[in-house]
Amino acid sequence: MGFIAVGAGINRGKMIQELGVVDIAPLLTKLLGLEFHAPVGRLMEGLLGIEE
């Protein structure tokens, strides 16, 4: 299964080898500018084109 992210705030051409379902919440909350501390999951380094 794959995950594709395109649009504002996403680095073009960045490939992540492994992204779990629990990693989606930290990604979306960062893009939305919300503060959220997930007990599991992580924001993948280099995926976002905004300050991580």
Distance bins in CASP14 RR format, pairs under 12 A and 6 or more apart:
PFRMAT RR
TARGET T0000
AUTHOR 0000-0000-0000
RMODE 2
METHOD distances of the structure
MODEL  1
1 18 0 0 0 0 0 1 0 0 0 0 0
1 19 0 0 0 0 1 0 0 0 0 0 0
1 20 0 0 0 0 1 0 0 0 0 0 0
1 21 0 0 0 0 1 0 0 0 0 0 0
2 15 0 0 0 0 0 1 0 0 0 0 0
2 16 0 0 0 0 1 0 0 0 0 0 0
2 17 0 0 0 0 0 1 0 0 0 0 0
2 18 0 0 0 0 0 1 0 0 0 0 0
2 19 1 0 0 1 0 0 0 0 0 0 0
2 20 0 0 0 0 1 0 0 0 0 0 0
2 21 0 0 0 0 0 1 0 0 0 0 0
2 24 0 0 0 0 0 1 0 0 0 0 0
3 10 0 0 0 0 0 1 0 0 0 0 0
3 14 0 0 0 0 0 1 0 0 0 0 0
3 15 0 0 0 0 0 1 0 0 0 0 0
3 16 1 0 0 1 0 0 0 0 0 0 0
3 17 0 0 0 0 0 1 0 0 0 0 0
3 18 0 0 0 0 1 0 0 0 0 0 0
3 19 1 0 1 0 0 0 0 0 0 0 0
3 20 1 0 0 1 0 0 0 0 0 0 0
3 21 0 0 0 0 1 0 0 0 0 0 0
3 23 0 0 0 0 1 0 0 0 0 0 0
3 24 1 0 0 1 0 0 0 0 0 0 0
3 27 0 0 0 0 1 0 0 0 0 0 0
3 28 0 0 0 0 0 1 0 0 0 0 0
3 44 0 0 0 0 1 0 0 0 0 0 0
3 47 0 0 0 0 0 1 0 0 0 0 0
4 10 0 0 0 0 1 0 0 0 0 0 0
4 13 0 0 0 0 0 1 0 0 0 0 0
4 14 0 0 0 0 0 1 0 0 0 0 0
4 15 0 0 0 0 0 1 0 0 0 0 0
4 16 0 0 0 0 0 1 0 0 0 0 0
4 19 0 0 0 0 0 1 0 0 0 0 0
4 47 0 0 0 0 0 1 0 0 0 0 0
5 11 0 0 0 0 1 0 0 0 0 0 0
5 12 0 0 0 0 0 1 0 0 0 0 0
5 13 0 0 0 0 0 1 0 0 0 0 0
5 14 0 0 0 0 1 0 0 0 0 0 0
5 15 0 0 0 0 0 1 0 0 0 0 0
5 16 0 0 0 0 1 0 0 0 0 0 0
5 19 0 0 0 0 1 0 0 0 0 0 0
5 23 0 0 0 0 0 1 0 0 0 0 0
5 24 0 0 0 0 1 0 0 0 0 0 0
5 27 1 0 0 1 0 0 0 0 0 0 0
5 28 0 0 0 0 1 0 0 0 0 0 0
5 30 0 0 0 0 0 1 0 0 0 0 0
5 31 0 0 0 0 1 0 0 0 0 0 0
5 44 0 0 0 0 1 0 0 0 0 0 0
5 46 0 0 0 0 0 1 0 0 0 0 0
5 47 1 0 0 1 0 0 0 0 0 0 0
5 48 0 0 0 0 1 0 0 0 0 0 0
5 49 0 0 0 0 0 1 0 0 0 0 0
6 12 0 0 0 0 1 0 0 0 0 0 0
6 13 0 0 0 0 1 0 0 0 0 0 0
6 14 0 0 0 0 0 1 0 0 0 0 0
6 47 0 0 0 0 0 1 0 0 0 0 0
7 13 0 0 0 0 0 1 0 0 0 0 0
7 14 0 0 0 0 0 1 0 0 0 0 0
7 31 0 0 0 0 1 0 0 0 0 0 0
7 47 0 0 0 0 0 1 0 0 0 0 0
7 48 0 0 0 0 0 1 0 0 0 0 0
7 49 0 0 0 0 1 0 0 0 0 0 0
7 50 0 0 0 0 0 1 0 0 0 0 0
8 31 0 0 0 0 1 0 0 0 0 0 0
8 32 0 0 0 0 0 1 0 0 0 0 0
8 48 0 0 0 0 0 1 0 0 0 0 0
8 49 0 0 0 0 1 0 0 0 0 0 0
8 50 0 0 0 0 1 0 0 0 0 0 0
9 27 0 0 0 0 0 1 0 0 0 0 0
9 28 0 0 0 0 0 1 0 0 0 0 0
9 30 0 0 0 0 1 0 0 0 0 0 0
9 31 1 0 0 1 0 0 0 0 0 0 0
9 32 0 0 0 0 0 1 0 0 0 0 0
9 33 0 0 0 0 0 1 0 0 0 0 0
9 46 0 0 0 0 0 1 0 0 0 0 0
9 47 0 0 0 0 1 0 0 0 0 0 0
9 48 1 0 1 0 0 0 0 0 0 0 0
9 49 1 0 1 0 0 0 0 0 0 0 0
9 50 1 0 1 0 0 0 0 0 0 0 0
9 51 0 0 0 0 0 1 0 0 0 0 0
9 52 0 0 0 0 0 1 0 0 0 0 0
10 16 0 0 0 0 0 1 0 0 0 0 0
10 27 0 0 0 0 1 0 0 0 0 0 0
10 28 0 0 0 0 0 1 0 0 0 0 0
10 30 0 0 0 0 0 1 0 0 0 0 0
10 31 0 0 0 0 1 0 0 0 0 0 0
10 44 0 0 0 0 0 1 0 0 0 0 0
10 46 0 0 0 0 1 0 0 0 0 0 0
10 47 1 0 0 1 0 0 0 0 0 0 0
10 48 1 0 0 1 0 0 0 0 0 0 0
10 49 1 0 0 1 0 0 0 0 0 0 0
10 50 0 0 0 0 1 0 0 0 0 0 0
10 52 0 0 0 0 0 1 0 0 0 0 0
11 44 0 0 0 0 0 1 0 0 0 0 0
11 45 0 0 0 0 0 1 0 0 0 0 0
11 46 1 0 1 0 0 0 0 0 0 0 0
11 47 1 0 0 1 0 0 0 0 0 0 0
11 48 1 0 0 1 0 0 0 0 0 0 0
11 49 1 0 1 0 0 0 0 0 0 0 0
11 50 0 0 0 0 1 0 0 0 0 0 0
11 52 0 0 0 0 0 1 0 0 0 0 0
12 46 0 0 0 0 0 1 0 0 0 0 0
12 47 0 0 0 0 0 1 0 0 0 0 0
12 48 0 0 0 0 0 1 0 0 0 0 0
12 49 0 0 0 0 1 0 0 0 0 0 0
13 46 0 0 0 0 0 1 0 0 0 0 0
13 47 0 0 0 0 1 0 0 0 0 0 0
13 49 0 0 0 0 0 1 0 0 0 0 0
14 44 0 0 0 0 1 0 0 0 0 0 0
14 45 0 0 0 0 1 0 0 0 0 0 0
14 46 1 0 1 0 0 0 0 0 0 0 0
14 47 1 0 1 0 0 0 0 0 0 0 0
14 48 0 0 0 0 1 0 0 0 0 0 0
14 49 0 0 0 0 1 0 0 0 0 0 0
15 44 0 0 0 0 0 1 0 0 0 0 0
15 46 0 0 0 0 0 1 0 0 0 0 0
15 47 0 0 0 0 1 0 0 0 0 0 0
16 23 0 0 0 0 1 0 0 0 0 0 0
16 24 0 0 0 0 0 1 0 0 0 0 0
16 27 0 0 0 0 1 0 0 0 0 0 0
16 42 0 0 0 0 0 1 0 0 0 0 0
16 43 0 0 0 0 0 1 0 0 0 0 0
16 44 1 0 1 0 0 0 0 0 0 0 0
16 45 0 0 0 0 1 0 0 0 0 0 0
16 46 0 0 0 0 1 0 0 0 0 0 0
16 47 1 0 0 1 0 0 0 0 0 0 0
16 48 0 0 0 0 0 1 0 0 0 0 0
17 44 0 0 0 0 1 0 0 0 0 0 0
17 47 0 0 0 0 0 1 0 0 0 0 0
18 41 0 0 0 0 0 1 0 0 0 0 0
18 42 0 0 0 0 0 1 0 0 0 0 0
18 44 0 0 0 0 1 0 0 0 0 0 0
19 25 0 0 0 0 0 1 0 0 0 0 0
19 26 0 0 0 0 0 1 0 0 0 0 0
19 27 0 0 0 0 1 0 0 0 0 0 0
19 41 0 0 0 0 1 0 0 0 0 0 0
19 42 0 0 0 0 1 0 0 0 0 0 0
19 43 0 0 0 0 0 1 0 0 0 0 0
19 44 1 0 0 1 0 0 0 0 0 0 0
19 45 0 0 0 0 0 1 0 0 0 0 0
19 47 0 0 0 0 1 0 0 0 0 0 0
20 26 0 0 0 0 0 1 0 0 0 0 0
20 27 0 0 0 0 0 1 0 0 0 0 0
20 38 0 0 0 0 0 1 0 0 0 0 0
20 40 0 0 0 0 1 0 0 0 0 0 0
20 41 1 0 0 1 0 0 0 0 0 0 0
20 42 0 0 0 0 1 0 0 0 0 0 0
20 44 0 0 0 0 1 0 0 0 0 0 0
21 27 0 0 0 0 0 1 0 0 0 0 0
21 28 0 0 0 0 0 1 0 0 0 0 0
21 38 0 0 0 0 0 1 0 0 0 0 0
21 40 0 0 0 0 1 0 0 0 0 0 0
21 41 0 0 0 0 1 0 0 0 0 0 0
22 28 0 0 0 0 0 1 0 0 0 0 0
22 38 1 0 0 1 0 0 0 0 0 0 0
22 39 0 0 0 0 1 0 0 0 0 0 0
22 40 1 0 1 0 0 0 0 0 0 0 0
22 41 1 0 1 0 0 0 0 0 0 0 0
22 42 0 0 0 0 1 0 0 0 0 0 0
22 43 0 0 0 0 0 1 0 0 0 0 0
22 44 0 0 0 0 0 1 0 0 0 0 0
23 29 0 0 0 0 0 1 0 0 0 0 0
23 30 0 0 0 0 0 1 0 0 0 0 0
23 38 0 0 0 0 1 0 0 0 0 0 0
23 40 0 0 0 0 1 0 0 0 0 0 0
23 41 1 0 1 0 0 0 0 0 0 0 0
23 42 1 0 1 0 0 0 0 0 0 0 0
23 43 1 0 0 1 0 0 0 0 0 0 0
23 44 1 0 0 1 0 0 0 0 0 0 0
23 45 0 0 0 0 0 1 0 0 0 0 0
23 47 0 0 0 0 1 0 0 0 0 0 0
24 30 0 0 0 0 0 1 0 0 0 0 0
24 31 0 0 0 0 0 1 0 0 0 0 0
24 36 0 0 0 0 0 1 0 0 0 0 0
24 38 0 0 0 0 1 0 0 0 0 0 0
24 40 0 0 0 0 0 1 0 0 0 0 0
24 41 0 0 0 0 1 0 0 0 0 0 0
24 42 0 0 0 0 0 1 0 0 0 0 0
24 43 0 0 0 0 0 1 0 0 0 0 0
24 44 0 0 0 0 0 1 0 0 0 0 0
24 47 0 0 0 0 0 1 0 0 0 0 0
25 31 0 0 0 0 0 1 0 0 0 0 0
25 32 0 0 0 0 0 1 0 0 0 0 0
25 34 0 0 0 0 1 0 0 0 0 0 0
25 36 1 0 0 1 0 0 0 0 0 0 0
25 37 0 0 0 0 0 1 0 0 0 0 0
25 38 1 0 1 0 0 0 0 0 0 0 0
25 39 0 0 0 0 0 1 0 0 0 0 0
25 40 0 0 0 0 1 0 0 0 0 0 0
25 41 1 0 0 1 0 0 0 0 0 0 0
25 42 0 0 0 0 0 1 0 0 0 0 0
25 43 0 0 0 0 1 0 0 0 0 0 0
26 32 0 0 0 0 0 1 0 0 0 0 0
26 33 0 0 0 0 0 1 0 0 0 0 0
26 34 0 0 0 0 0 1 0 0 0 0 0
26 35 0 0 0 0 0 1 0 0 0 0 0
26 36 1 0 0 1 0 0 0 0 0 0 0
26 37 0 0 0 0 1 0 0 0 0 0 0
26 38 1 0 1 0 0 0 0 0 0 0 0
26 39 0 0 0 0 0 1 0 0 0 0 0
26 40 0 0 0 0 1 0 0 0 0 0 0
26 41 1 0 1 0 0 0 0 0 0 0 0
26 42 1 0 0 1 0 0 0 0 0 0 0
26 43 1 0 1 0 0 0 0 0 0 0 0
26 44 0 0 0 0 1 0 0 0 0 0 0
26 45 0 0 0 0 0 1 0 0 0 0 0
26 47 0 0 0 0 0 1 0 0 0 0 0
26 48 0 0 0 0 0 1 0 0 0 0 0
26 52 0 0 0 0 0 1 0 0 0 0 0
27 33 0 0 0 0 0 1 0 0 0 0 0
27 34 0 0 0 0 0 1 0 0 0 0 0
27 36 0 0 0 0 0 1 0 0 0 0 0
27 38 0 0 0 0 0 1 0 0 0 0 0
27 41 0 0 0 0 1 0 0 0 0 0 0
27 42 0 0 0 0 1 0 0 0 0 0 0
27 43 1 0 0 1 0 0 0 0 0 0 0
27 44 1 0 0 1 0 0 0 0 0 0 0
27 45 0 0 0 0 0 1 0 0 0 0 0
27 46 0 0 0 0 0 1 0 0 0 0 0
27 47 1 0 0 1 0 0 0 0 0 0 0
27 48 1 0 0 1 0 0 0 0 0 0 0
27 49 0 0 0 0 0 1 0 0 0 0 0
27 50 0 0 0 0 0 1 0 0 0 0 0
27 52 0 0 0 0 0 1 0 0 0 0 0
28 34 0 0 0 0 1 0 0 0 0 0 0
28 36 0 0 0 0 1 0 0 0 0 0 0
28 38 0 0 0 0 0 1 0 0 0 0 0
28 41 0 0 0 0 0 1 0 0 0 0 0
28 43 0 0 0 0 0 1 0 0 0 0 0
28 47 0 0 0 0 0 1 0 0 0 0 0
28 48 0 0 0 0 0 1 0 0 0 0 0
29 35 1 0 0 1 0 0 0 0 0 0 0
29 36 1 1 0 0 0 0 0 0 0 0 0
29 37 0 0 0 0 1 0 0 0 0 0 0
29 38 0 0 0 0 1 0 0 0 0 0 0
29 41 0 0 0 0 0 1 0 0 0 0 0
29 43 0 0 0 0 1 0 0 0 0 0 0
29 48 0 0 0 0 0 1 0 0 0 0 0
30 36 0 0 0 0 1 0 0 0 0 0 0
30 37 0 0 0 0 0 1 0 0 0 0 0
30 38 0 0 0 0 0 1 0 0 0 0 0
30 42 0 0 0 0 0 1 0 0 0 0 0
30 43 1 0 1 0 0 0 0 0 0 0 0
30 44 0 0 0 0 0 1 0 0 0 0 0
30 45 0 0 0 0 0 1 0 0 0 0 0
30 46 0 0 0 0 0 1 0 0 0 0 0
30 47 0 0 0 0 1 0 0 0 0 0 0
30 48 1 0 0 1 0 0 0 0 0 0 0
30 49 0 0 0 0 0 1 0 0 0 0 0
30 50 1 0 0 1 0 0 0 0 0 0 0
30 51 0 0 0 0 1 0 0 0 0 0 0
30 52 1 0 0 1 0 0 0 0 0 0 0
31 43 0 0 0 0 0 1 0 0 0 0 0
31 47 0 0 0 0 1 0 0 0 0 0 0
31 48 1 0 0 1 0 0 0 0 0 0 0
31 49 0 0 0 0 1 0 0 0 0 0 0
31 50 1 0 0 1 0 0 0 0 0 0 0
31 51 0 0 0 0 0 1 0 0 0 0 0
31 52 0 0 0 0 0 1 0 0 0 0 0
32 48 0 0 0 0 0 1 0 0 0 0 0
32 50 0 0 0 0 0 1 0 0 0 0 0
33 48 0 0 0 0 0 1 0 0 0 0 0
33 50 0 0 0 0 1 0 0 0 0 0 0
33 51 0 0 0 0 0 1 0 0 0 0 0
33 52 0 0 0 0 0 1 0 0 0 0 0
36 43 0 0 0 0 0 1 0 0 0 0 0
37 43 0 0 0 0 0 1 0 0 0 0 0
42 52 0 0 0 0 0 1 0 0 0 0 0
43 49 0 0 0 0 0 1 0 0 0 0 0
43 50 0 0 0 0 0 1 0 0 0 0 0
43 51 0 0 0 0 0 1 0 0 0 0 0
43 52 1 0 0 1 0 0 0 0 0 0 0
44 52 0 0 0 0 1 0 0 0 0 0 0
45 52 1 0 0 1 0 0 0 0 0 0 0
46 52 1 0 0 1 0 0 0 0 0 0 0
END
